[in-house]
Amino acid sequence: MAYDYGRRLGCAFPRKLIENKIAELDWLQGFMKRHKNLTFHKPENTILFRVNAFNKTKVIELFNNYELALKPLEFAADRVYSIDET
């Protein structure tokens, strides 16, 4: 991914990166040193209930309810906020 992104930006690469088309550990370590605000996190497991609850029927129902709730109030787009449980 790093190689493809850098190539699209027209960046210069070390010869090894061009040959292998993959960033090695020393490149990653240097990148992380330059960008201290980035961190790696282990993805959390998804609860089976949440996976099963997210299907086409439920999504359509959600957006229909969302439209029914907002339409009569005539909110402008800049007055609608997205807030999740976190």
Summary of the structure (lengths in Angstrom):
residues: 86
radius of gyration: 22.1
end to end distance: 29.2
largest distance: 61.3
contacts: 120
relative contact order: 0.06
helix: 59%
strand: 0%
